[in-house]
Amino acid sequence: MSPWPKDLAHRKLAGVCAGIARGLGVSRVAVRVVALVVLILMPPFALVAYLLAVMLMPPRHQLKRWLD
């Protein structure tokens, strides 16, 4: 399984939701709405998950350099 890179071209904060949407092949808006609902219903879980994703997901330009 290849890593899902953050999508820095379509980011709002760090590009996590856009990267997840690109990896799943769904709309960026849908992923952002789900993330917002999770943030409202379970704030500690959502914040920890987002921060982990920010740290673990590589930016798209670094992924390209690794694959070259």
N, CA, C and O atoms as a GROMACS GRO file, in nm:
protein
  272
    1MET      N    1   0.084  -0.118   0.000
    1MET     CA    2   0.000   0.000   0.000
    1MET      C    3   0.089   0.124   0.000
    1MET      O    4   0.176   0.137   0.086
    2SER      N    5   0.068   0.212  -0.093
    2SER     CA    6   0.148   0.334  -0.099
    2SER      C    7   0.091   0.436  -0.001
    2SER      O    8  -0.030   0.437   0.024
    3PRO      N    9   0.175   0.522   0.054
    3PRO     CA   10   0.126   0.622   0.149
    3PRO      C   11   0.041   0.727   0.078
    3PRO      O   12   0.062   0.759  -0.039
    4TRP      N   13  -0.057   0.780   0.152
    4TRP     CA   14  -0.140   0.887   0.098
    4TRP      C   15  -0.071   1.019   0.132
    4TRP      O   16  -0.061   1.053   0.249
    5PRO      N   17  -0.025   1.092   0.034
    5PRO     CA   18   0.040   1.220   0.064
    5PRO      C   19  -0.062   1.330   0.091
    5PRO      O   20  -0.175   1.325   0.043
    6LYS      N   21  -0.019   1.429   0.169
    6LYS     CA   22  -0.102   1.548   0.188
    6LYS      C   23  -0.110   1.620   0.054
    6LYS      O   24  -0.011   1.626  -0.020
    7ASP      N   25  -0.225   1.674   0.023
    7ASP     CA   26  -0.244   1.747  -0.102
    7ASP      C   27  -0.225   1.895  -0.073
    7ASP      O   28  -0.318   1.963  -0.031
    8LEU      N   29  -0.104   1.945  -0.095
    8LEU     CA   30  -0.072   2.083  -0.061
    8LEU      C   31  -0.134   2.183  -0.158
    8LEU      O   32  -0.148   2.300  -0.124
    9ALA      N   33  -0.171   2.139  -0.276
    9ALA     CA   34  -0.230   2.229  -0.375
    9ALA      C   35  -0.374   2.263  -0.339
    9ALA      O   36  -0.421   2.372  -0.372
   10HIS      N   37  -0.445   2.174  -0.272
   10HIS     CA   38  -0.586   2.195  -0.239
   10HIS      C   39  -0.609   2.201  -0.089
   10HIS      O   40  -0.719   2.171  -0.043
   11ARG      N   41  -0.510   2.238  -0.016
   11ARG     CA   42  -0.523   2.236   0.130
   11ARG      C   43  -0.599   2.357   0.183
   11ARG      O   44  -0.603   2.462   0.120
   12LYS      N   45  -0.659   2.337   0.300
   12LYS     CA   46  -0.719   2.447   0.376
   12LYS      C   47  -0.633   2.473   0.500
   12LYS      O   48  -0.604   2.589   0.531
   13LEU      N   49  -0.593   2.367   0.569
   13LEU     CA   50  -0.501   2.380   0.682
   13LEU      C   51  -0.368   2.315   0.648
   13LEU      O   52  -0.271   2.383   0.616
   14ALA      N   53  -0.364   2.183   0.654
   14ALA     CA   54  -0.239   2.112   0.629
   14ALA      C   55  -0.245   2.020   0.508
   14ALA      O   56  -0.144   1.961   0.470
   15GLY      N   57  -0.363   2.005   0.448
   15GLY     CA   58  -0.376   1.919   0.331
   15GLY      C   59  -0.414   1.775   0.362
   15GLY      O   60  -0.413   1.690   0.274
   16VAL      N   61  -0.448   1.748   0.488
   16VAL     CA   62  -0.480   1.611   0.529
   16VAL      C   63  -0.610   1.564   0.465
   16VAL      O   64  -0.613   1.457   0.404
   17CYS      N   65  -0.716   1.641   0.477
   17CYS     CA   66  -0.846   1.600   0.421
   17CYS      C   67  -0.838   1.588   0.269
   17CYS      O   68  -0.896   1.496   0.212
   18ALA      N   69  -0.769   1.680   0.205
   18ALA     CA   70  -0.755   1.674   0.059
   18ALA      C   71  -0.674   1.551   0.018
   18ALA      O   72  -0.703   1.488  -0.084
   19GLY      N   73  -0.572   1.516   0.096
   19GLY     CA   74  -0.493   1.396   0.066
   19GLY      C   75  -0.572   1.268   0.086
   19GLY      O   76  -0.561   1.175   0.007
   20ILE      N   77  -0.654   1.265   0.192
   20ILE     CA   78  -0.738   1.148   0.216
   20ILE      C   79  -0.841   1.135   0.104
   20ILE      O   80  -0.867   1.025   0.054
   21ALA      N   81  -0.900   1.247   0.064
   21ALA     CA   82  -0.999   1.244  -0.044
   21ALA      C   83  -0.936   1.195  -0.174
   21ALA      O   84  -0.997   1.116  -0.247
   22ARG      N   85  -0.816   1.241  -0.202
   22ARG     CA   86  -0.748   1.196  -0.324
   22ARG      C   87  -0.718   1.047  -0.319
   22ARG      O   88  -0.732   0.976  -0.418
   23GLY      N   89  -0.675   0.999  -0.202
   23GLY     CA   90  -0.644   0.857  -0.186
   23GLY      C   91  -0.767   0.767  -0.197
   23GLY      O   92  -0.758   0.656  -0.250
   24LEU      N   93  -0.881   0.815  -0.146
   24LEU     CA   94  -1.004   0.737  -0.151
   24LEU      C   95  -1.081   0.757  -0.282
   24LEU      O   96  -1.168   0.677  -0.316
   25GLY      N   97  -1.048   0.864  -0.354
   25GLY     CA   98  -1.119   0.892  -0.478
   25GLY      C   99  -1.257   0.953  -0.456
   25GLY      O  100  -1.348   0.930  -0.534
   26VAL      N  101  -1.272   1.030  -0.348
   26VAL     CA  102  -1.399   1.096  -0.318
   26VAL      C  103  -1.379   1.246  -0.316
   26VAL      O  104  -1.266   1.295  -0.326
   27SER      N  105  -1.487   1.318  -0.302
   27SER     CA  106  -1.484   1.465  -0.300
   27SER      C  107  -1.411   1.516  -0.176
   27SER      O  108  -1.426   1.462  -0.066
   28ARG      N  109  -1.334   1.622  -0.194
   28ARG     CA  110  -1.267   1.686  -0.079
   28ARG      C  111  -1.370   1.743   0.017
   28ARG      O  112  -1.349   1.740   0.139
   29VAL      N  113  -1.480   1.794  -0.035
   29VAL     CA  114  -1.584   1.852   0.050
   29VAL      C  115  -1.645   1.745   0.139
   29VAL      O  116  -1.670   1.770   0.257
   30ALA      N  117  -1.669   1.627   0.084
   30ALA     CA  118  -1.727   1.518   0.164
   30ALA      C  119  -1.635   1.479   0.279
   30ALA      O  120  -1.682   1.458   0.391
   31VAL      N  121  -1.507   1.470   0.253
   31VAL     CA  122  -1.412   1.433   0.359
   31VAL      C  123  -1.406   1.544   0.464
   31VAL      O  124  -1.398   1.516   0.583
   32ARG      N  125  -1.411   1.669   0.421
   32ARG     CA  126  -1.408   1.780   0.517
   32ARG      C  127  -1.534   1.784   0.602
   32ARG      O  128  -1.528   1.816   0.720
   33VAL      N  129  -1.649   1.754   0.543
   33VAL     CA  130  -1.775   1.751   0.619
   33VAL      C  131  -1.770   1.639   0.723
   33VAL      O  132  -1.809   1.660   0.838
   34VAL      N  133  -1.723   1.522   0.684
   34VAL     CA  134  -1.709   1.411   0.780
   34VAL      C  135  -1.612   1.448   0.891
   34VAL      O  136  -1.638   1.419   1.008
   35ALA      N  137  -1.502   1.511   0.856
   35ALA     CA  138  -1.404   1.553   0.958
   35ALA      C  139  -1.466   1.655   1.054
   35ALA      O  140  -1.440   1.650   1.174
   36LEU      N  141  -1.546   1.745   1.002
   36LEU     CA  142  -1.612   1.844   1.087
   36LEU      C  143  -1.714   1.779   1.181
   36LEU      O  144  -1.723   1.816   1.298
   37VAL      N  145  -1.791   1.683   1.130
   37VAL     CA  146  -1.889   1.612   1.214
   37VAL      C  147  -1.816   1.535   1.324
   37VAL      O  148  -1.859   1.536   1.440
   38VAL      N  149  -1.708   1.467   1.289
   38VAL     CA  150  -1.630   1.394   1.390
   38VAL      C  151  -1.571   1.491   1.492
   38VAL      O  152  -1.567   1.460   1.611
   39LEU      N  153  -1.527   1.607   1.447
   39LEU     CA  154  -1.473   1.708   1.539
   39LEU      C  155  -1.580   1.757   1.637
   39LEU      O  156  -1.551   1.779   1.754
   40ILE      N  157  -1.702   1.772   1.589
   40ILE     CA  158  -1.811   1.818   1.677
   40ILE      C  159  -1.851   1.707   1.775
   40ILE      O  160  -1.874   1.735   1.893
   41LEU      N  161  -1.859   1.582   1.727
   41LEU     CA  162  -1.905   1.472   1.812
   41LEU      C  163  -1.798   1.418   1.906
   41LEU      O  164  -1.828   1.381   2.019
   42MET      N  165  -1.673   1.413   1.860
   42MET     CA  166  -1.564   1.356   1.939
   42MET      C  167  -1.438   1.443   1.926
   42MET      O  168  -1.342   1.402   1.860
   43PRO      N  169  -1.437   1.560   1.987
   43PRO     CA  170  -1.325   1.653   1.968
   43PRO      C  171  -1.187   1.596   2.003
   43PRO      O  172  -1.094   1.615   1.924
   44PRO      N  173  -1.168   1.529   2.117
   44PRO     CA  174  -1.033   1.480   2.147
   44PRO      C  175  -0.982   1.380   2.043
   44PRO      O  176  -0.867   1.387   2.001
   45PHE      N  177  -1.068   1.286   2.003
   45PHE     CA  178  -1.030   1.187   1.903
   45PHE      C  179  -0.996   1.254   1.770
   45PHE      O  180  -0.895   1.220   1.708
   46ALA      N  181  -1.079   1.347   1.728
   46ALA     CA  182  -1.059   1.413   1.599
   46ALA      C  183  -0.928   1.493   1.598
   46ALA      O  184  -0.854   1.490   1.500
   47LEU      N  185  -0.901   1.563   1.706
   47LEU     CA  186  -0.779   1.644   1.712
   47LEU      C  187  -0.654   1.556   1.712
   47LEU      O  188  -0.556   1.585   1.643
   48VAL      N  189  -0.657   1.448   1.790
   48VAL     CA  190  -0.542   1.358   1.794
   48VAL      C  191  -0.521   1.292   1.657
   48VAL      O  192  -0.408   1.283   1.609
   49ALA      N  193  -0.630   1.246   1.596
   49ALA     CA  194  -0.620   1.182   1.464
   49ALA      C  195  -0.566   1.279   1.360
   49ALA      O  196  -0.483   1.242   1.277
   50TYR      N  197  -0.613   1.404   1.362
   50TYR     CA  198  -0.567   1.503   1.265
   50TYR      C  199  -0.420   1.535   1.285
   50TYR      O  200  -0.343   1.543   1.189
   51LEU      N  201  -0.379   1.553   1.410
   51LEU     CA  202  -0.238   1.583   1.437
   51LEU      C  203  -0.147   1.468   1.398
   51LEU      O  204  -0.038   1.490   1.346
   52LEU      N  205  -0.191   1.344   1.423
   52LEU     CA  206  -0.113   1.229   1.379
   52LEU      C  207  -0.102   1.225   1.227
   52LEU      O  208   0.005   1.196   1.172
   53ALA      N  209  -0.212   1.254   1.159
   53ALA     CA  210  -0.209   1.255   1.013
   53ALA      C  211  -0.116   1.364   0.960
   53ALA      O  212  -0.046   1.343   0.862
   54VAL      N  213  -0.116   1.480   1.024
   54VAL     CA  214  -0.026   1.588   0.983
   54VAL      C  215   0.119   1.543   0.993
   54VAL      O  216   0.201   1.573   0.906
   55MET      N  217   0.151   1.471   1.100
   55MET     CA  218   0.290   1.428   1.121
   55MET      C  219   0.328   1.309   1.034
   55MET      O  220   0.443   1.298   0.991
   56LEU      N  221   0.234   1.218   1.006
   56LEU     CA  222   0.267   1.094   0.937
   56LEU      C  223   0.251   1.099   0.785
   56LEU      O  224   0.322   1.029   0.713
   57MET      N  225   0.160   1.180   0.736
   57MET     CA  226   0.137   1.187   0.591
   57MET      C  227   0.246   1.274   0.527
   57MET      O  228   0.264   1.389   0.566
   58PRO      N  229   0.319   1.220   0.429
   58PRO     CA  230   0.423   1.300   0.365
   58PRO      C  231   0.361   1.401   0.269
   58PRO      O  232   0.256   1.374   0.211
   59PRO      N  233   0.424   1.516   0.251
   59PRO     CA  234   0.378   1.609   0.148
   59PRO      C  235   0.396   1.546   0.010
   59PRO      O  236   0.484   1.461  -0.009
   60ARG      N  237   0.317   1.587  -0.086
   60ARG     CA  238   0.319   1.526  -0.219
   60ARG      C  239   0.455   1.542  -0.286
   60ARG      O  240   0.501   1.448  -0.350
   61HIS      N  241   0.520   1.657  -0.274
   61HIS     CA  242   0.649   1.677  -0.342
   61HIS      C  243   0.758   1.587  -0.284
   61HIS      O  244   0.847   1.544  -0.357
   62GLN      N  245   0.751   1.558  -0.153
   62GLN     CA  246   0.851   1.466  -0.096
   62GLN      C  247   0.827   1.323  -0.140
   62GLN      O  248   0.922   1.248  -0.161
   63LEU      N  249   0.700   1.284  -0.154
   63LEU     CA  250   0.670   1.150  -0.201
   63LEU      C  251   0.725   1.129  -0.342
   63LEU      O  252   0.781   1.024  -0.372
   64LYS      N  253   0.710   1.229  -0.427
   64LYS     CA  254   0.762   1.217  -0.564
   64LYS      C  255   0.913   1.200  -0.562
   64LYS      O  256   0.967   1.121  -0.640
   65ARG      N  257   0.981   1.272  -0.476
   65ARG     CA  258   1.127   1.261  -0.466
   65ARG      C  259   1.166   1.122  -0.420
   65ARG      O  260   1.266   1.068  -0.467
   66TRP      N  261   1.090   1.061  -0.327
   66TRP     CA  262   1.120   0.927  -0.279
   66TRP      C  263   1.102   0.823  -0.388
   66TRP      O  264   1.175   0.724  -0.393
   67LEU      N  265   1.005   0.845  -0.477
   67LEU     CA  266   0.977   0.747  -0.581
   67LEU      C  267   1.074   0.757  -0.698
   67LEU      O  268   1.086   0.663  -0.776
   68ASP      N  269   1.142   0.868  -0.712
   68ASP     CA  270   1.238   0.885  -0.823
   68ASP      C  271   1.364   0.805  -0.801
   68ASP      O  272   1.454   0.808  -0.885
   0.00000   0.00000   0.00000
